[in-house]
């Protein structure tokens, strides 16, 4: 059974550009969440999608957006990139929505974004 | 609100000695708790999970954790460290209505020396 696939694995972008990251969840999983990981802030929740609907959003500016397609694949977009957006972006997949009944979430290897 | 505090940012042990990584949580509801491990340049791998069944939870690679509601703790232990255990470990909580996301601790880096 294939795991969570994130593409690309590495990206280098210039300030002011925009970027799109992709996440393919485990087959049959309908929830995809995105997290930003930095040395200073640790792992921070960006947003969660379940059945193409955004269920929850973290405390990030509007430059960060996402969507989920009917096949559960998800993309996140960051516009007008800033140096501080450099981070590892992780995607998590789970069967149902991530709530207190969550049994587990499976993570991809992440996309390492460097903004120069 | 829900939160997780990992009490040590770094823990150093010798190979073959016990491992203890400490985690305290705060949640308005009966939480689900997880421990994840992250090896360098890798994603997160689930070690074990507590979802209100047995309070002593066994995970992969010989790790286990005990849920103690009275102490709001979920410490991770292993009887004997292996060099391959060197990694960063995250304690994670998910709560009830309105807190449907995973909340991560800051992480504990486990260093294992020969």
Boltz contact constraints between the chains, C-beta under 6 A:
constraints:
  - contact:
      token1: [A, 42]
      token2: [B, 106]
      max_distance: 6.0
  - contact:
      token1: [A, 43]
      token2: [B, 104]
      max_distance: 6.0
  - contact:
      token1: [A, 45]
      token2: [B, 101]
      max_distance: 6.0
  - contact:
      token1: [A, 56]
      token2: [B, 100]
      max_distance: 6.0
  - contact:
      token1: [A, 56]
      token2: [B, 101]
      max_distance: 6.0
  - contact:
      token1: [A, 98]
      token2: [B, 100]
      max_distance: 6.0
  - contact:
      token1: [A, 99]
      token2: [B, 100]
      max_distance: 6.0
  - contact:
      token1: [A, 100]
      token2: [B, 32]
      max_distance: 6.0
  - contact:
      token1: [A, 100]
      token2: [B, 94]
      max_distance: 6.0
  - contact:
      token1: [A, 100]
      token2: [B, 95]
      max_distance: 6.0
  - contact:
      token1: [A, 100]
      token2: [B, 96]
      max_distance: 6.0
  - contact:
      token1: [A, 102]
      token2: [B, 32]
      max_distance: 6.0
  - contact:
      token1: [A, 102]
      token2: [B, 94]
      max_distance: 6.0
  - contact:
      token1: [A, 104]
      token2: [B, 46]
      max_distance: 6.0
  - contact:
      token1: [A, 104]
      token2: [B, 49]
      max_distance: 6.0
  - contact:
      token1: [A, 107]
      token2: [B, 43]
      max_distance: 6.0
  - contact:
      token1: [A, 107]
      token2: [B, 44]
      max_distance: 6.0
  - contact:
      token1: [A, 108]
      token2: [B, 43]
      max_distance: 6.0
  - contact:
      token1: [A, 109]
      token2: [B, 43]
      max_distance: 6.0
  - contact:
      token1: [A, 110]
      token2: [B, 43]
      max_distance: 6.0
